[in-house]
């Protein structure tokens, strides 16, 4: 257990270790435990099986549209392509991959799909959604795309990180 982890648990006075916190996080959703894990990783299962990975230093434009994507509904959608083989972390980061949920989300939200298609980069859906992102080596490129995007959408440009800023790895 790293010193920062111990410090955070003392600060929050929760008395729980990382595994206990991850088990609580799983009940909130499959995309929550990764925030407790605290470093770049590949998450599988119900978001609680982690493989450490190193992500390239990139800038990210993240778009959060005002739509709801029900994970349960998407997994039960009749047009979900369940034939695709699982991908590995290296395939996802370094090459073009396929998110089986993206065509469904885009079909359900044509206006959003048209907006994303009008941008000069290929956006990817995050998991089952509803956020989309694009990676770039150049923040200026993402800023240019961001200026084209409808201002009713929440957007942020950020940078990839290997560890949470409050982890022991940043001390």
N, C-alpha and C positions, 0 to 999 in steps of 0.2 A: 504494500500500500504506500503510495507516494505521500510526501509531506503535505502537498496541496490538497489531496483528497481528505486526509485526516483533518486539516485545517477547515475545509468547507463543511464537513460533517459536524465539527465542533461549533463552527459559527452558526449553523442552522439548528444545532442541538437536536438532531433527529435520531442519533444513536444507531443509524443503520449503515451497514457496509454497502459497497458498490453492487454486489449481487442482489441484496435485498431491495435496493433502490431500482435496479433493473426489473426485478419481478413486479414491483409496483407500477413501473413505467409501462410494462407490457399490457397491463389492464387498461391503460389510457389509449393505447393504439400501437400498432406495429412500427410506427415511425418515431416513437418517443424514446425507447431504450438507447438509441445511438447517442442521444444527447447526454445520457449518464455515462456512457462508455468514454466519451471525451477525447477521441482522437480519430484520425482518418482510418476508416475500416470499410470492409464489405460486409453488409448485414444480410442475413438470410433467415429462413424459418419465419417466425413471427416477429422478426426484427431483433432477435435476441441471440443469434449465433454470429459471432464476429470473427473476421479474419483481418488482421492488420494489413494495410496497404499504404503505399506512398503515392500521393497524388501530385501531378505536375503543378508547378507554380503557374497559375492562370488567373485571369479575371473572369468573373461570372456576372452576367446580367440575368437577374431572376425576375420573372413576371408572375404576379399573383392576381389572376382574374377573379372577379366577383362571382364565382360559380362554385357549386358544391359537387364533389365527386365522391359518391358512395362506394367505398371499397367493396362492400358486400354485393351491391348491385352490379358493379363492374365484373367481379369474378363470376357472377351468374348470368352475365349478358350473353344472349344467343350468338352474337357475332364475335365473341372473344376467340382469338386464335390460340388454342391450347396445344398446338402441335410444335411450336418453336422449342428448340432445345434451350436449356438454361445457359446463360453466358457466364464467363468467368470475369473477375475484376479487371484483368488486363484487357480483355476485349471491350469492356464497357468504357474504360478510360481512353484507350488509344485508338479505337476504331469506331466506325459507324455501327451502331447497334439498332435493334428493333425493340420498341416498347409496345407490347400487344394491346395495351390500354389506350395508346395515343389515338389510333383511328376512331375508336368509339367516342372519346372525349371530343375530338375534332368534329365528328359527325353531329354530335349533340349540340355543339356550340359553333355554328358555321361562321358567325361574325368574328369570333376569336381566331378561328382557323385561318380566315382570310387575312386578318391582320398579321398573324405570324408568318404566313406565306409571302406577304408583301415586304418583309424584312430581308436584308441581304445575307442573313445567316440562317442555318437550320436549327431551330429550337427543338429541345427534347422535353418530353414530359417527365416530371419527377414521380417515380413510382406509379401509383394509381391517380396521381394528380392532387390538386388541380393546378399546381405551379408548373411553369415552363422555364427552361434556362438555356443559355448559350454560353459557351466558353470561348475565350480569346486570349492571345498573348498581349493584346493591345487595349488598354482601357479607353483610348480615344475612339476606337472602332465601336466599342459597346456604347459609349456615350452618344455617338452619332445615331445608332439604332434606337437608343432609349428616347432620344428627342422625337423620333417618328411615331412612337407608341402613344396611343390614346391616353391622355392624362387621367382618365377615370380608372385606369388600371394601376395597382400598386407595383412599383418596380424598385429595384435596388441593384447597384453595382458593388460587388465586393470581391474579395480575393480568396483563393483556396488556402486552407490552413492544414497543417499536419496535426496540430493539437489545439484544444480549447485554450484561449488566452489565459485562463486561470489554472491551467494544469501545472504540474511540477516541471514540465519540460520547458516552460518559458521563464523559469526562475534562474 
